[in-house]
Amino acid sequence: MNDHLHQQKGADGNNQVTVFILLGFQTTRNVRFLLFILFFVIYCVTIYGNLLIITLVSYNKNLHSPMYFFLTQLSMNDILLSTDIVPNMLYILLNDRGCISFIGCLIQFYFFCASEASECLLLTVMSYDRYLAICHPLHYASIMNSVYCLKLAIISWMLSFPIALIGTLTTSMLQFCGPNIIDHFFCDYIPLLEISCSDTTIVQLETYVLSAPMLIIPCIIIIISYVNILYTSLRTPSNTVRQKAFTTCSSHLTVVSIYFCTLFGVYVLPTKGQSLNLSKILSLIYTVMTPMINPIIYSLRNKDIKKALPKTIHKNIFCGNLVL
């Protein structure tokens, strides 16, 4: 009965797929229920943690600095990314699989691409901010003023959405004649290409071209920034200054390493021979886990955030000004 349903909903009279079947995680019902609970908790922690970061930075003057401004931008992007992926994935886990329309698939793919691109650019801007603060401390305040920070954030967002739109429009022009089954938990780029009956050469070429400003160049800038930070820190005679520099950058470097390594593992390295389960696990890391661990890493390893938290709780709960 399920197969028949897939055929009825999968293609129209012109043999063009109008509905995709997302398989999600093919395992036993008990395991899927446990995964549902796990990912639901992760989603709640992600939303709460990132909203907490945004609130702390907004209501504490001590956190009104470029580094924390960019952190709030990253938190907003993580909320967007997680909300685009997780709710539908939870539905798939409950029902063993899920249907998504062709348009719905493209919309999910668009916001996924946009949030991934903006994440790359925002992490790059944050590394540049740390580079200026450590390598050029005397000129940092004059360069990283509020206007310049706002411009960098706007550029990061404005570049991401048009580029994501280009990739989505190109993908929408592909023909999907059947099958309409996607062995994944969301509409990702590679699974869509695998089930397309069109020639995907141009789409793949376009992806490589777009990956340069969105992935390769940001990665190079981040590496150069941290090489200079390391060089400057090692030349600093003061152990206190050196330790402060490493502490400030370690949180960001941890997030960058996890995020970019998984992205390269999925989209840049050869995928032939890569199991579907491995691909799903890697996808989970940068779509579900990274948005959750970002606020945790920045909170646990940041003294300013730790100090601001009890002050904000006291001000907004005990003083009667509820924020969250």
C-alpha positions in Angstrom: 0.0 0.0 0.0 2.8 2.4 0.8 4.6 1.8 -2.5 1.3 2.4 -4.4 0.9 5.6 -2.4 4.4 6.7 -3.4 3.6 6.1 -7.0 0.3 8.0 -6.9 1.9 11.0 -5.1 5.3 10.8 -6.7 4.5 11.7 -10.3 1.9 13.5 -12.4 0.5 12.6 -15.8 3.6 14.1 -17.5 5.9 11.8 -15.5 7.2 14.8 -13.5 7.6 14.2 -9.8 5.5 16.6 -7.7 6.1 14.9 -4.3 9.2 13.5 -2.7 9.4 10.8 -0.1 12.0 11.5 2.6 13.0 8.2 4.3 14.9 9.8 7.2 16.5 7.1 9.4 15.4 3.6 8.5 15.5 1.7 11.8 13.2 0.1 14.3 10.3 2.0 15.8 11.8 2.1 19.3 15.1 3.5 18.0 13.2 6.1 16.0 11.2 7.1 19.1 14.5 7.5 21.0 15.9 9.6 18.2 12.8 11.7 18.2 13.2 12.5 21.9 16.9 13.2 21.4 16.5 15.5 18.5 13.5 17.2 20.1 15.6 18.0 23.2 18.5 19.2 21.0 16.1 21.5 19.1 14.8 23.0 22.3 18.3 23.5 23.7 19.3 25.0 20.4 16.5 27.6 20.3 16.8 28.4 24.0 20.6 28.6 24.0 20.8 30.9 20.9 17.9 33.1 22.2 19.8 33.3 25.5 22.9 34.5 23.7 20.9 37.2 21.8 19.2 38.3 25.0 22.5 38.5 27.1 24.2 40.5 24.4 21.2 42.8 24.0 20.7 43.6 27.7 24.3 43.8 28.9 26.4 46.9 28.0 29.6 45.0 28.8 28.8 42.7 25.8 28.2 45.5 23.3 31.4 44.8 21.4 32.0 43.6 17.8 32.7 40.0 18.8 29.4 39.6 20.6 27.5 41.5 17.9 28.7 38.9 15.4 27.9 36.2 17.9 24.2 37.3 18.0 24.2 37.2 14.2 25.5 33.7 14.3 22.8 32.7 16.9 20.1 34.1 14.7 21.4 32.1 11.7 21.6 28.9 13.8 18.0 29.4 14.8 17.1 29.7 11.1 19.1 26.6 10.1 17.8 24.4 12.9 14.1 25.5 12.4 14.4 24.7 8.7 15.6 21.2 9.2 14.6 19.7 12.6 10.8 20.1 12.8 10.3 18.2 9.5 12.9 15.6 10.6 10.9 15.0 13.8 7.8 14.4 11.7 9.7 11.9 9.6 10.9 10.1 12.7 7.4 9.8 14.0 5.9 8.5 10.7 8.9 6.4 9.5 9.0 8.6 6.4 7.5 11.9 5.2 6.1 13.5 2.1 7.2 16.9 0.9 6.0 18.7 -2.2 8.4 19.7 -4.9 7.9 23.4 -4.0 8.3 22.6 -0.3 11.5 20.7 -1.0 12.9 23.7 -2.9 12.0 26.1 -0.1 13.7 23.9 2.5 16.7 23.6 0.2 16.8 27.4 -0.3 16.8 28.3 3.4 19.3 25.5 4.1 21.7 26.9 1.4 21.2 30.5 2.6 21.9 29.6 6.3 24.9 27.5 5.5 26.4 30.2 3.3 25.8 32.9 5.9 27.3 30.7 8.6 30.5 30.4 6.6 30.6 34.2 6.1 29.8 35.0 9.7 32.5 32.7 11.0 34.9 34.3 8.6 34.0 37.8 9.8 34.4 36.6 13.4 37.9 35.3 12.6 38.8 38.6 11.0 37.5 40.4 14.1 39.8 38.3 16.3 42.7 38.9 13.9 42.3 42.7 14.2 41.8 42.6 18.0 45.0 40.6 18.6 47.3 41.5 15.7 46.3 45.2 15.5 45.0 46.2 18.9 45.9 49.9 18.6 43.8 50.3 15.4 41.0 47.8 16.4 38.6 50.3 17.9 38.9 52.7 15.0 38.4 50.0 12.3 35.8 47.8 14.0 33.4 50.6 14.8 29.6 50.0 15.0 29.0 51.1 11.4 31.7 48.8 10.0 30.4 45.9 12.0 26.9 46.5 10.7 28.2 46.6 7.1 30.0 43.3 7.5 26.9 41.6 9.0 24.7 43.0 6.2 27.1 41.9 3.5 27.2 38.4 5.0 23.4 38.1 4.9 23.0 39.9 1.5 25.5 37.6 -0.2 24.1 34.4 1.2 20.5 34.7 0.1 21.1 35.7 -3.6 23.7 32.9 -4.0 21.3 30.4 -2.4 18.6 31.6 -4.8 20.8 31.0 -7.8 21.5 27.4 -6.7 17.8 26.8 -5.9 16.6 28.1 -9.2 19.1 25.9 -11.1 18.0 22.9 -9.1 14.3 23.7 -9.8 15.0 23.4 -13.5 16.1 19.7 -13.2 13.7 17.0 -14.3 12.6 14.5 -11.7 10.9 11.6 -13.6 11.2 9.0 -10.8 11.9 7.5 -8.4 10.8 10.2 -6.0 12.4 8.6 -2.9 15.1 10.6 -1.1 17.1 8.5 1.4 17.9 11.4 3.6 16.2 13.5 6.4 16.0 16.7 4.4 16.2 18.0 0.8 19.9 18.1 0.3 21.9 18.9 -2.8 23.5 15.5 -3.5 20.4 13.3 -2.9 18.4 15.6 -5.3 21.1 15.2 -8.0 21.1 11.5 -7.5 17.4 11.0 -8.3 17.3 13.6 -11.1 16.8 12.3 -14.7 18.4 15.4 -16.2 22.0 16.0 -17.1 23.4 17.5 -13.9 26.8 18.6 -15.3 25.9 22.3 -15.4 24.4 22.2 -11.9 27.6 20.6 -10.5 29.8 23.1 -12.3 27.7 25.9 -10.9 28.0 24.5 -7.5 31.8 24.4 -7.7 31.8 28.0 -8.9 29.5 29.1 -6.1 31.5 27.2 -3.5 34.5 29.4 -4.0 33.1 32.6 -2.4 31.0 30.6 0.1 33.4 27.9 1.3 36.9 28.0 -0.2 37.7 31.7 0.2 36.2 31.9 3.7 38.2 28.9 4.7 41.4 30.5 3.4 40.7 33.8 5.1 40.1 31.9 8.4 43.4 30.0 8.1 45.4 33.1 7.3 43.8 35.0 10.2 44.6 32.3 12.7 48.2 31.8 11.4 48.8 35.5 12.0 47.1 35.3 15.4 49.3 32.3 16.4 52.4 34.1 15.1 51.6 37.3 17.0 50.6 35.4 20.2 53.9 33.5 20.2 55.9 36.7 19.8 54.1 38.3 22.8 56.4 38.2 25.8 53.6 38.4 28.3 52.1 35.0 29.3 48.9 36.7 30.5 48.3 38.4 27.1 49.2 35.2 25.3 46.8 33.1 27.4 44.0 35.6 26.9 44.5 35.5 23.2 44.3 31.7 23.1 41.3 31.7 25.4 39.4 34.2 23.3 40.1 32.4 20.0 39.7 28.8 21.2 35.9 28.8 21.2 35.7 30.2 17.7 38.3 27.9 16.4 36.5 24.9 17.8 33.3 25.9 16.1 35.1 26.6 12.8 36.9 23.3 12.9 33.8 21.2 13.5 31.7 23.1 10.9 34.1 23.3 8.0 35.5 19.8 8.4 32.0 18.3 8.1 31.1 20.5 5.2 34.3 19.4 3.3 33.6 15.8 4.2 30.1 16.0 2.6 30.4 18.3 -0.3 34.1 18.6 -1.3 35.7 15.2 -0.7 34.7 12.4 -3.1 31.3 10.9 -2.2 31.7 7.6 -4.1 31.9 4.8 -1.7 30.6 6.9 1.1 27.7 5.1 2.9 24.4 6.8 3.2 24.5 6.4 7.0 27.9 8.2 7.1 26.5 11.0 4.9 23.5 11.4 7.2 25.7 11.5 10.3 27.9 14.2 8.8 24.8 16.1 7.8 23.5 15.9 11.3 26.7 17.5 12.7 26.4 20.7 10.7 22.6 21.0 10.5 21.5 19.9 14.0 24.5 19.6 16.3 26.5 22.7 15.4 23.6 25.1 16.0 23.3 23.6 19.5 26.9 23.5 20.5 27.7 27.0 19.3 26.0 28.8 22.2 27.3 26.1 24.6 30.9 26.5 23.5 30.8 30.2 23.6 29.0 30.3 27.0 31.2 27.7 28.8 34.5 29.1 27.6 33.7 32.8 27.9 34.0 34.7 31.1 32.0 37.7 30.0 29.0 35.5 29.1 29.3 33.7 32.5 29.3 37.0 34.3 26.4 38.5 32.3 24.1 35.5 32.8 23.4 35.9 36.6 23.1 39.7 36.2 20.5 39.3 33.4 18.6 36.7 35.4 18.5 38.9 38.5 17.6 42.0 36.4 14.8 40.4 34.4 13.3 37.9 36.8 13.9 39.2 40.3 13.3 42.7 39.2 10.1 41.8 37.3 11.3 42.5 33.7 10.9 39.1 32.1 12.7 38.8 28.8 12.6 35.1 28.0 
